[in-house]
Amino acid sequence: MPELTEAQLDQLIEDIGLKAPRRTRPLAPCGTLAAYQRHMRKHEPIDDACRQANTNAKRTQSGAGKTLAPITNHGTTGGYKRHLYRGEAACADCLRAEREYSQRANKIRRSRARRNGGAS
């Protein structure tokens, strides 16, 4: 079978009624998240640079290493919950707010149980 030139191949594609494939932008270079995803999608071997780019992207998305904003609502149950989320001991104001909230909630729960005949 004779080899076709680029012009002949373009003409043949046009005569058959096919559209020539067009790439709108160049492929992402290795060492980027897009290249890693392309390797995965096409089942290609993954190089170290692309693997490292994927790892870095995952770390950025997970929020690892980010500093938390300071707690601005001390003395509230929300402030108490933020202390717990951070894994730190709650301050006295937040502890007092949580204690008062729990006491009110328990008092309401007990009064409802008494009204309903002890069943909760």
C-alpha positions as a Markdown table, in Angstrom:
| # | Residue | x | y | z |
|---|---|---|---|---|
| 1 | Met | 0.0 | 0.0 | 0.0 |
| 2 | Pro | 1.5 | 3.3 | -1.0 |
| 3 | Glu | 2.3 | 5.9 | 1.6 |
| 4 | Leu | 0.1 | 9.0 | 1.6 |
| 5 | Thr | 1.3 | 12.5 | 2.0 |
| 6 | Glu | -0.3 | 14.8 | 4.6 |
| 7 | Ala | -2.2 | 16.6 | 1.9 |
| 8 | Gln | -3.5 | 13.4 | 0.4 |
| 9 | Leu | -4.5 | 12.1 | 3.8 |
| 10 | Asp | -6.4 | 15.3 | 4.6 |
| 11 | Gln | -8.2 | 15.1 | 1.2 |
| 12 | Leu | -9.1 | 11.4 | 1.8 |
| 13 | Ile | -10.5 | 12.2 | 5.2 |
| 14 | Glu | -12.6 | 15.1 | 3.7 |
| 15 | Asp | -13.8 | 12.9 | 0.8 |
| 16 | Ile | -15.0 | 10.1 | 3.2 |
| 17 | Gly | -16.8 | 12.7 | 5.3 |
| 18 | Leu | -14.8 | 12.4 | 8.4 |
| 19 | Lys | -13.6 | 15.3 | 10.5 |
| 20 | Ala | -9.9 | 15.5 | 11.2 |
| 21 | Pro | -9.2 | 15.3 | 14.9 |
| 22 | Arg | -8.3 | 18.6 | 16.4 |
| 23 | Arg | -6.5 | 19.1 | 19.7 |
| 24 | Thr | -7.5 | 22.4 | 21.2 |
| 25 | Arg | -4.6 | 22.7 | 23.6 |
| 26 | Pro | -1.4 | 20.8 | 24.1 |
| 27 | Leu | -1.1 | 17.9 | 26.5 |
| 28 | Ala | -0.2 | 18.8 | 30.0 |
| 29 | Pro | 3.5 | 18.2 | 30.7 |
| 30 | Cys | 4.6 | 15.4 | 33.1 |
| 31 | Gly | 4.9 | 16.6 | 36.7 |
| 32 | Thr | 1.3 | 18.0 | 36.8 |
| 33 | Leu | -1.9 | 16.7 | 38.2 |
| 34 | Ala | -3.5 | 16.7 | 34.7 |
| 35 | Ala | -0.7 | 14.5 | 33.3 |
| 36 | Tyr | -1.1 | 12.1 | 36.3 |
| 37 | Gln | -4.8 | 11.9 | 35.6 |
| 38 | Arg | -4.2 | 11.3 | 31.8 |
| 39 | His | -1.8 | 8.5 | 32.7 |
| 40 | Met | -4.4 | 6.9 | 34.9 |
| 41 | Arg | -7.2 | 7.3 | 32.3 |
| 42 | Lys | -5.1 | 5.8 | 29.5 |
| 43 | His | -3.5 | 3.1 | 31.7 |
| 44 | Glu | -0.1 | 4.4 | 31.0 |
| 45 | Pro | 2.9 | 4.0 | 33.3 |
| 46 | Ile | 3.1 | 6.8 | 35.9 |
| 47 | Asp | 6.4 | 8.6 | 36.3 |
| 48 | Asp | 7.8 | 9.9 | 39.6 |
| 49 | Ala | 7.1 | 13.5 | 38.8 |
| 50 | Cys | 3.4 | 12.9 | 38.0 |
| 51 | Arg | 3.1 | 10.7 | 41.1 |
| 52 | Gln | 4.6 | 13.6 | 43.3 |
| 53 | Ala | 2.2 | 16.1 | 41.7 |
| 54 | Asn | -0.8 | 13.9 | 42.6 |
| 55 | Thr | 0.5 | 13.6 | 46.2 |
| 56 | Asn | 1.0 | 17.4 | 46.5 |
| 57 | Ala | -2.5 | 18.0 | 45.1 |
| 58 | Lys | -4.1 | 15.6 | 47.6 |
| 59 | Arg | -2.3 | 17.3 | 50.5 |
| 60 | Thr | -3.5 | 20.7 | 49.3 |
| 61 | Gln | -7.1 | 19.5 | 49.0 |
| 62 | Ser | -7.2 | 17.8 | 52.4 |
| 63 | Gly | -6.2 | 21.0 | 54.2 |
| 64 | Ala | -3.2 | 19.3 | 55.8 |
| 65 | Gly | -0.8 | 21.9 | 57.3 |
| 66 | Lys | -3.3 | 24.7 | 57.2 |
| 67 | Thr | -3.6 | 26.8 | 60.3 |
| 68 | Leu | -7.0 | 27.1 | 61.9 |
| 69 | Ala | -8.6 | 30.5 | 62.3 |
| 70 | Pro | -8.7 | 31.8 | 65.9 |
| 71 | Ile | -11.8 | 31.0 | 68.0 |
| 72 | Thr | -13.8 | 34.3 | 68.1 |
| 73 | Asn | -17.0 | 33.0 | 69.9 |
| 74 | His | -15.6 | 32.2 | 73.3 |
| 75 | Gly | -18.3 | 31.7 | 76.0 |
| 76 | Thr | -20.7 | 29.9 | 73.7 |
| 77 | Thr | -21.5 | 26.3 | 72.9 |
| 78 | Gly | -20.1 | 26.9 | 69.4 |
| 79 | Gly | -16.8 | 28.0 | 71.0 |
| 80 | Tyr | -16.8 | 24.9 | 73.1 |
| 81 | Lys | -17.3 | 22.7 | 70.1 |
| 82 | Arg | -14.5 | 24.4 | 68.2 |
| 83 | His | -12.2 | 23.7 | 71.1 |
| 84 | Leu | -13.1 | 20.0 | 70.9 |
| 85 | Tyr | -12.7 | 19.9 | 67.2 |
| 86 | Arg | -9.2 | 21.2 | 67.5 |
| 87 | Gly | -8.4 | 18.7 | 70.2 |
| 88 | Glu | -7.6 | 21.3 | 72.9 |
| 89 | Ala | -9.0 | 21.9 | 76.4 |
| 90 | Ala | -11.9 | 24.3 | 76.4 |
| 91 | Cys | -11.5 | 27.6 | 78.1 |
| 92 | Ala | -13.5 | 28.4 | 81.3 |
| 93 | Asp | -16.0 | 30.6 | 79.4 |
| 94 | Cys | -16.8 | 27.9 | 76.9 |
| 95 | Leu | -17.0 | 25.3 | 79.6 |
| 96 | Arg | -19.5 | 27.4 | 81.5 |
| 97 | Ala | -21.6 | 28.0 | 78.4 |
| 98 | Glu | -21.7 | 24.3 | 77.6 |
| 99 | Arg | -22.5 | 23.4 | 81.2 |
| 100 | Glu | -25.4 | 25.9 | 81.3 |
| 101 | Tyr | -26.7 | 24.6 | 78.0 |
| 102 | Ser | -26.6 | 21.0 | 79.1 |
| 103 | Gln | -28.4 | 21.8 | 82.4 |
| 104 | Arg | -31.2 | 23.6 | 80.5 |
| 105 | Ala | -31.5 | 20.8 | 78.0 |
| 106 | Asn | -31.7 | 18.2 | 80.8 |
| 107 | Lys | -34.2 | 20.2 | 82.7 |
| 108 | Ile | -36.5 | 20.4 | 79.7 |
| 109 | Arg | -36.0 | 16.7 | 79.0 |
| 110 | Arg | -36.9 | 15.8 | 82.6 |
| 111 | Ser | -40.0 | 18.0 | 82.6 |
| 112 | Arg | -41.2 | 16.4 | 79.3 |
| 113 | Ala | -40.6 | 12.9 | 80.7 |
| 114 | Arg | -42.7 | 13.8 | 83.8 |
| 115 | Arg | -45.5 | 15.1 | 81.6 |
| 116 | Asn | -45.5 | 12.0 | 79.5 |
| 117 | Gly | -45.7 | 9.7 | 82.5 |
| 118 | Gly | -42.0 | 8.8 | 82.7 |
| 119 | Ala | -41.6 | 7.5 | 79.1 |
| 120 | Ser | -39.1 | 9.2 | 77.0 |
